[in-house]
Structures are given as C-alpha cells and as structure tokens.
Amino acid sequence: MGRIVVYIMGILVMITLCAVCITATMVALFLQTMSAFTRETPVAQVIMSPIQSDNNGEYIEIQFTPFANQSALLAIINRPDPASQPPLELGETQTYRLYGDVVAVRGPLITLHPTLQIFGFQNIYKLALIEGEYRLTPGRIEGSEAVINGGFDAFWWNANSLEAQYPYNTVVNRITFSGDEEPGFRGSGYKRYHIVVTSNSITWNFIEDIQ
C-alpha cells in the first residue's frame, strides 16, 4: 500500500512539474509575442512649426533629426553607392519647408511573417520621403516633398516585385510604403514628435508642446 501511495505521489509531482513548465513556457511565449507586436522603435525626431504662409502658399517648417535611417538588416543586404544616395547624418538636424497643411514621413517597409517577429527578427525599413500635402485647405491640391536617404531606390522596387515569389514569400508577409500623416496646427509654439517603426507601420508619437 505504501509503495502505491509513493508511486501515486511521484506521478502527481511529475504532472505538477510538467504543468508548471508548460505554463511558464506559455507565459514566456505570450510575453515575447506581446513584445514583438507592441514594440515601437524611435528612428527620428520631428519638431513641427505652426502653419505659416508666404507667396507660394501655406507651409510647415520641419526640423528633422534621424536616429536611424534604416534597419540594421537593410544596411547589410542593400549597400547603395553613398555618392549617389548619401544618407542623412545621424543626430544632425535638417530643416525643411514643406508646402501643405499636413506632413508625412514615409518609407518602404518589409513586414516579416509574425513567427519570425516573435523569435526576435525585426522588420526591414528605410526612411525615404518627407511629404507635405494640402488636406485641410479646400482648393489646394499639390504640396511639396523632400527626398531623403536616396528615396525609393532600385532595391525596394526589386523586392516589391519578388514579394509573392518563392523563397521570399516564406519570409516576407508584406511589402508596403508606410508612413502616417500628421496634421499641421495654427497658433504659436512648436510640437515635438518621434517617428517610430512598429510591427507593421511607420508612424508618429507625440512627445510634447514646445513654447
């Protein structure tokens, strides 16, 4: 009888240990998944002026400071001629006058399959364009733009054409040209933002008002 009790207790201990291990693994995988899909990587700072005007129309002045122009993986797999596609100097502020009443910072984005992101692989991106557009002012159509870091170079157009082909489709979930718009404002002071890369987009995070 005593041996049976010991045997049963041993089985219960093993089951408990297995359950604890499985639970810990599931929790770790859940946390890793949450981290992968909620990660926001700041890649640039934008300080935006109020909407102003001159003889050419309304414009917004942008002070743009890159923290990272492109992902580390892109820097390895795509090495354009720096003479023809000079990157912005990291940490150095560039000022752009963009005609329009909204501003967008856009760039191509290669979104990897979710499983790869869960296991730590990060999406491939590049900041390529700062664009002003008239969206809030009736009657105005065209704004202006500033091409940065060589713009949308041949690497991206080639990658886009191969998106659905094997073996690229085993790694790449989608190739998009991403970048949210941020509306301008009227009045005084400035607004500071971070441009961030998420699991599926390039977007803006408001940081603070600057007087």
Secondary structure, 3 states (H helix, E strand, C coil): CHHHHHHHHHHHHHHHHHHHHHHHHHHHHHHHHHHHHHCCEEEEEEEECCCEEECCEEEEEEEEEECCCECHHHHHHCCCCCCCCCCCCCCCCEEEEEECCEEEEEEEEEEECHHHHHCCCCCEEECCEEEEECCCCCCCCCCEEEECCCCCCHHHHHHHHCCCCCCHHHCEEEEEEECCEEECCCCCCEEEEEEEECCCCEEEEEEEEEC
